[in-house]
């Protein structure tokens, strides 16, 4: 028998059948789908299947399993009414964030999810990176935060992005499991192509993601194409030469038959100049990529600043002249303490 509680929120139907089997509890795949549909798809606090519930199975679930979600400590709406930032407390007292983000279509939302408590990547412009890494989230914890945000939304939650606290590929297995649960018909019922996973550029995991053929969208952080500058901004870049990263990105784009998206956190006077444009021309002009231009959000008095409208317009125009496609990502959180990690930092890495 297995003594550890079984959290249903992190399981797929076949995984529930196997996990219960290890505990000596028979469960059919149909029953597993019904149970998970209740607590994940419908968000109910009751795993009782609608059809022909077996008393023995229900008793076993109540004894052996849990479907409890992380506790909401705080909800902070932005001043424009476009997003709500959630601060959650986990069972061990650690705190993480998630954000409900309004989409262009009225009454439709996506959820920005955290994958770790803190982060080990230490990106120079990131509040979460300054927290350091405490631990990984489990798939059940990730799904639990999503469900609470989804169930409180005044409309339809049709997507999820792993762009909150942590480096998703540093917690690869749990993130992929959570994404699979969120996209399962008995789970979150979110379309695979509406789930986006970001990475700062961990090449072994990027190659694994490509090899495994996942249908989730991928964003790879670039932010600078000048090697020495990129290492300062994203220290993990020191592990892998830029050509090696871009080779992995190109392989992913070929396998997925799509343009790869490269995140570019735009910073005033840092990465919009001629040096970056020349480096980009050399590095990516012939690759099937597009840049996703994102505003920096750094609350430190001496931190990185957002670009002016003129600086950004000039950068975008020159990208267009180089033939490098770009998209402008709307950035929620112009408010104070609205970037990922800022709310958690106010309370420390644990409550």
C-alpha positions as CSV (number, residue, x, y, z in Angstrom):
1,X,0.0,0.0,0.0
2,X,1.1,3.6,-0.7
3,X,0.7,6.0,2.3
4,X,1.1,9.4,0.6
5,X,-2.1,11.2,-0.2
6,X,-3.0,11.1,-3.9
7,X,-3.8,14.6,-5.3
8,X,-6.4,14.1,-8.1
9,X,-5.7,17.5,-9.6
10,X,-2.4,16.4,-11.1
11,X,-3.6,13.2,-12.7
12,X,-4.8,12.1,-16.1
13,X,-7.4,9.3,-16.2
14,X,-4.9,6.5,-16.9
15,X,-2.7,7.8,-14.2
16,X,-5.5,7.7,-11.7
17,X,-6.3,4.1,-12.6
18,X,-2.6,3.2,-12.1
19,X,-2.2,5.1,-8.8
20,X,-5.3,3.6,-7.3
21,X,-4.2,0.1,-8.5
22,X,-0.9,0.6,-6.6
23,X,-3.1,1.2,-3.5
24,X,-5.1,-2.0,-4.2
25,X,-8.1,-0.1,-5.3
26,X,-9.8,-1.2,-8.6
27,X,-10.9,1.6,-10.9
28,X,-11.9,1.5,-14.5
29,X,-10.8,4.1,-17.0
30,X,-14.4,5.2,-17.4
31,X,-14.7,5.8,-13.6
32,X,-11.4,7.7,-13.6
33,X,-12.6,10.0,-16.3
34,X,-15.8,10.6,-14.4
35,X,-14.1,11.3,-11.1
36,X,-11.6,13.7,-12.7
37,X,-14.3,15.5,-14.7
38,X,-16.0,16.3,-11.4
39,X,-13.1,17.8,-9.5
40,X,-11.2,19.3,-12.5
41,X,-13.5,20.0,-15.4
42,X,-16.5,21.0,-13.3
43,X,-14.4,22.3,-10.4
44,X,-16.6,20.6,-7.8
45,X,-15.6,19.6,-4.2
46,X,-17.0,16.1,-4.7
47,X,-15.5,13.3,-6.8
48,X,-18.8,11.3,-7.0
49,X,-19.4,10.2,-10.6
50,X,-22.8,11.1,-12.0
51,X,-23.4,7.6,-13.3
52,X,-23.3,4.4,-11.2
53,X,-20.9,5.4,-8.5
54,X,-19.4,2.5,-6.7
55,X,-19.5,2.9,-2.9
56,X,-16.1,1.2,-2.4
57,X,-14.4,3.5,-4.9
58,X,-15.9,6.6,-3.3
59,X,-14.9,5.5,0.2
60,X,-11.4,4.8,-1.1
61,X,-11.1,8.2,-2.8
62,X,-12.2,10.0,0.4
63,X,-9.6,8.0,2.4
64,X,-6.7,7.9,0.0
65,X,-7.0,11.0,-2.2
66,X,-7.3,14.8,-2.0
67,X,-8.4,17.4,-4.4
68,X,-7.6,20.4,-2.3
69,X,-6.3,23.5,-4.0
70,X,-3.8,26.1,-2.8
71,X,-5.2,28.8,-0.6
72,X,-5.8,32.3,-1.9
73,X,-4.1,34.9,0.2
74,X,-4.7,37.9,-1.9
75,X,-6.4,39.1,-5.1
76,X,-5.1,42.3,-6.6
77,X,-6.9,43.8,-9.6
78,X,-5.0,46.2,-11.8
79,X,-6.0,49.8,-12.2
80,X,-7.3,49.3,-15.7
81,X,-9.5,46.3,-14.9
82,X,-7.8,44.0,-17.3
83,X,-6.1,41.6,-15.0
84,X,-6.3,40.2,-11.5
85,X,-3.2,39.0,-9.7
86,X,-3.6,36.1,-7.2
87,X,-1.2,35.2,-4.4
88,X,-1.6,31.6,-3.3
89,X,-0.2,29.8,-0.3
90,X,0.9,26.2,-0.7
91,X,0.6,23.5,2.0
92,X,4.2,24.1,3.2
93,X,3.6,27.9,3.5
94,X,5.4,28.9,0.3
95,X,3.6,31.5,-1.8
96,X,3.3,31.7,-5.6
97,X,1.3,33.9,-8.0
98,X,-1.1,33.5,-10.9
99,X,-2.7,36.1,-13.0
100,X,-6.1,36.2,-14.8
101,X,-5.6,38.2,-18.0
102,X,-8.3,39.6,-20.2
103,X,-8.1,38.9,-23.9
104,X,-9.2,41.0,-26.8
105,X,-12.4,39.1,-27.1
106,X,-14.9,40.3,-24.4
107,X,-15.4,38.0,-21.5
108,X,-12.5,35.7,-22.5
109,X,-9.4,35.2,-20.4
110,X,-6.2,33.4,-20.1
111,X,-4.3,32.5,-16.9
112,X,-0.6,33.1,-16.4
113,X,0.8,30.3,-14.2
114,X,3.9,29.9,-12.0
115,X,5.9,26.7,-12.2
116,X,8.3,27.2,-9.3
117,X,8.5,28.9,-5.9
118,X,11.1,31.5,-6.9
119,X,13.5,30.8,-9.7
120,X,17.2,29.8,-10.1
121,X,17.8,31.5,-13.5
122,X,18.6,34.9,-11.9
123,X,17.7,37.0,-14.9
124,X,18.9,40.6,-14.2
125,X,15.6,42.3,-14.9
126,X,13.3,39.8,-13.2
127,X,11.8,40.1,-9.7
128,X,11.3,36.4,-9.4
129,X,15.0,35.7,-10.2
130,X,16.0,37.9,-7.2
131,X,14.0,35.6,-4.9
132,X,16.2,32.6,-5.7
133,X,14.7,29.1,-6.0
134,X,12.9,27.5,-3.1
135,X,11.3,24.5,-4.8
136,X,9.4,23.2,-7.8
137,X,5.6,23.2,-7.9
138,X,3.8,19.9,-8.4
139,X,1.5,19.4,-11.3
140,X,-1.4,19.3,-8.8
141,X,-0.4,22.7,-7.3
142,X,-0.2,24.2,-10.8
143,X,-3.5,22.9,-11.9
144,X,-5.1,23.9,-8.5
145,X,-4.1,27.6,-9.0
146,X,-5.5,27.5,-12.5
147,X,-8.8,26.1,-11.3
148,X,-9.4,28.7,-8.7
149,X,-8.6,31.6,-11.2
150,X,-10.8,29.9,-13.8
151,X,-13.7,29.4,-11.5
152,X,-13.7,33.0,-10.3
153,X,-13.5,34.5,-13.8
154,X,-16.5,36.5,-15.0
155,X,-16.4,34.7,-18.4
156,X,-14.6,32.0,-20.2
157,X,-11.0,31.0,-19.5
158,X,-9.7,29.7,-22.8
159,X,-6.0,29.6,-22.4
160,X,-3.0,29.2,-20.1
161,X,0.6,30.6,-20.3
162,X,3.5,29.3,-18.2
163,X,5.1,32.7,-17.9
164,X,4.8,33.3,-14.2
165,X,7.3,32.6,-11.4
166,X,10.0,30.1,-12.2
167,X,11.6,28.6,-15.3
168,X,9.1,26.0,-16.7
169,X,11.7,23.8,-18.4
170,X,13.6,23.7,-15.0
171,X,10.5,21.8,-13.8
172,X,9.9,20.1,-17.1
173,X,8.0,16.9,-16.0
174,X,5.5,18.7,-13.7
175,X,4.9,21.4,-16.2
176,X,4.2,19.0,-19.1
177,X,2.0,16.9,-16.8
178,X,0.0,20.0,-15.7
179,X,-0.3,21.1,-19.4
180,X,-1.6,17.7,-20.3
181,X,-4.1,17.8,-17.4
182,X,-5.3,21.2,-18.4
183,X,-5.8,20.1,-22.0
184,X,-7.5,16.8,-21.2
185,X,-11.3,16.3,-21.8
186,X,-11.6,15.1,-18.2
187,X,-9.3,18.0,-17.0
188,X,-9.3,21.7,-17.9
189,X,-10.5,21.2,-21.4
190,X,-8.2,24.0,-22.7
191,X,-7.1,23.5,-26.3
192,X,-3.4,22.4,-26.5
193,X,-2.6,25.2,-28.9
194,X,-4.0,27.7,-26.4
195,X,-1.4,26.6,-23.8
196,X,1.9,28.4,-24.0
197,X,5.1,27.3,-22.3
198,X,8.1,29.7,-22.0
199,X,11.7,29.0,-21.4
200,X,14.8,31.1,-20.9
201,X,16.6,28.8,-23.3
202,X,17.4,25.4,-21.6
203,X,18.6,23.6,-24.7
204,X,18.4,20.0,-23.5
205,X,14.8,20.4,-22.4
206,X,14.0,22.3,-25.6
207,X,15.4,19.4,-27.6
208,X,13.3,17.0,-25.5
209,X,10.2,19.1,-26.0
210,X,10.8,19.0,-29.8
211,X,11.5,15.2,-29.7
212,X,8.3,14.5,-27.8
213,X,6.2,16.4,-30.3
214,X,4.0,18.4,-27.9
215,X,1.3,20.5,-29.4
216,X,1.6,23.3,-26.8
217,X,3.0,26.6,-28.0
218,X,6.5,27.5,-27.1
219,X,8.2,30.9,-26.4
220,X,12.0,31.0,-26.0
221,X,13.5,34.1,-24.3
222,X,16.2,35.9,-26.3
223,X,16.1,39.6,-25.2
224,X,19.6,40.2,-26.6
225,X,21.4,38.8,-29.6
226,X,24.8,40.3,-28.4
227,X,26.4,37.4,-26.5
228,X,28.2,39.3,-23.8
229,X,25.1,41.5,-23.1
230,X,22.8,38.4,-23.1
231,X,24.9,36.7,-20.5
232,X,24.5,39.7,-18.2
233,X,20.8,39.9,-18.7
234,X,20.2,36.2,-18.7
235,X,23.1,34.4,-16.9
236,X,21.9,31.0,-18.0
237,X,23.0,32.1,-21.5
238,X,26.6,31.4,-20.3
239,X,25.9,27.7,-20.4
240,X,25.0,27.6,-24.0
241,X,26.4,29.6,-27.0
242,X,23.7,31.5,-28.8
243,X,24.3,29.5,-32.1
244,X,23.5,26.3,-30.2
245,X,20.3,27.7,-28.8
246,X,19.2,29.0,-32.2
247,X,20.0,25.6,-33.8
248,X,17.6,24.0,-31.2
249,X,15.0,26.7,-31.9
250,X,15.3,26.1,-35.6
251,X,14.9,22.3,-35.1
252,X,11.8,23.0,-33.0
253,X,10.3,25.3,-35.7
254,X,10.9,22.6,-38.4
255,X,9.3,19.9,-36.3
256,X,6.3,22.0,-35.3
257,X,6.0,23.4,-38.8
258,X,5.6,26.9,-37.4
259,X,7.7,30.0,-36.7
260,X,9.4,29.9,-33.4
261,X,8.5,32.8,-31.0
262,X,11.4,34.5,-29.4
263,X,10.6,36.7,-26.4
264,X,12.4,40.1,-26.3
265,X,12.0,42.1,-23.1
266,X,12.4,45.6,-24.3
267,X,14.5,47.9,-22.1
268,X,15.3,51.6,-22.5
269,X,18.7,52.1,-23.9
270,X,19.7,48.5,-23.5
271,X,18.5,46.3,-26.4
272,X,17.0,48.4,-29.1
273,X,20.2,49.9,-30.6
274,X,22.2,49.3,-33.8
275,X,24.4,46.6,-32.1
276,X,21.3,44.5,-31.4
277,X,19.9,45.0,-34.9
278,X,23.1,43.9,-36.5
279,X,23.4,40.9,-34.2
280,X,19.8,39.9,-34.9
281,X,20.4,40.3,-38.6
282,X,23.3,37.9,-38.4
283,X,21.7,35.5,-36.0
284,X,18.1,35.1,-37.0
285,X,17.3,36.8,-40.3
286,X,17.3,33.4,-42.1
287,X,15.5,31.5,-39.3
288,X,11.7,30.9,-39.1
289,X,11.2,33.0,-36.0
290,X,9.3,36.1,-34.9
291,X,10.1,38.4,-32.0
292,X,7.5,38.8,-29.2
293,X,8.2,42.3,-27.8
294,X,7.4,42.6,-24.1
295,X,7.7,45.6,-21.8
296,X,10.1,45.3,-18.9
297,X,8.6,45.7,-15.4
298,X,11.3,46.5,-12.9
299,X,10.2,48.4,-9.8
300,X,13.7,49.1,-8.4
301,X,14.7,52.7,-8.3
302,X,17.9,51.9,-10.3
303,X,16.3,49.2,-12.4
304,X,15.6,48.8,-16.1
305,X,13.1,51.2,-17.6
306,X,10.5,50.8,-20.3
307,X,11.3,52.3,-23.7
308,X,9.7,55.5,-24.9
309,X,7.1,55.3,-27.7
310,X,9.7,56.8,-30.1
311,X,12.4,54.3,-29.2
312,X,10.1,51.4,-29.5
313,X,8.6,52.6,-32.8
314,X,12.2,53.1,-34.2
315,X,13.2,49.6,-33.1
316,X,10.1,48.0,-34.7
317,X,10.6,49.9,-37.9
318,X,14.1,48.7,-38.3
319,X,13.2,45.1,-37.5
320,X,10.7,45.4,-40.3
321,X,13.3,46.7,-42.7
322,X,15.5,43.7,-41.8
323,X,12.6,41.3,-42.6
324,X,12.4,40.1,-39.0
325,X,8.7,39.6,-38.0
326,X,7.5,40.9,-34.7
327,X,4.4,41.0,-32.5
328,X,3.7,43.4,-29.7
329,X,2.5,41.6,-26.6
330,X,0.2,43.5,-24.4
331,X,1.7,43.7,-20.9
332,X,-0.6,43.6,-18.0
333,X,0.9,45.1,-14.9
334,X,2.0,48.6,-15.4
335,X,0.9,49.1,-11.8
336,X,3.4,49.0,-8.9
337,X,4.3,45.5,-7.8
338,X,2.6,43.9,-10.7
339,X,5.4,41.9,-12.4
340,X,5.7,38.3,-11.5
341,X,7.4,37.8,-8.2
342,X,6.8,41.3,-6.8
343,X,3.7,40.4,-4.8
344,X,5.5,37.3,-3.4
345,X,8.6,39.3,-2.6
346,X,6.5,41.5,-0.3
347,X,5.8,38.5,1.9
348,X,9.2,36.7,1.3
349,X,9.5,33.4,-0.5
350,X,7.3,31.8,2.1
351,X,4.5,33.1,4.3
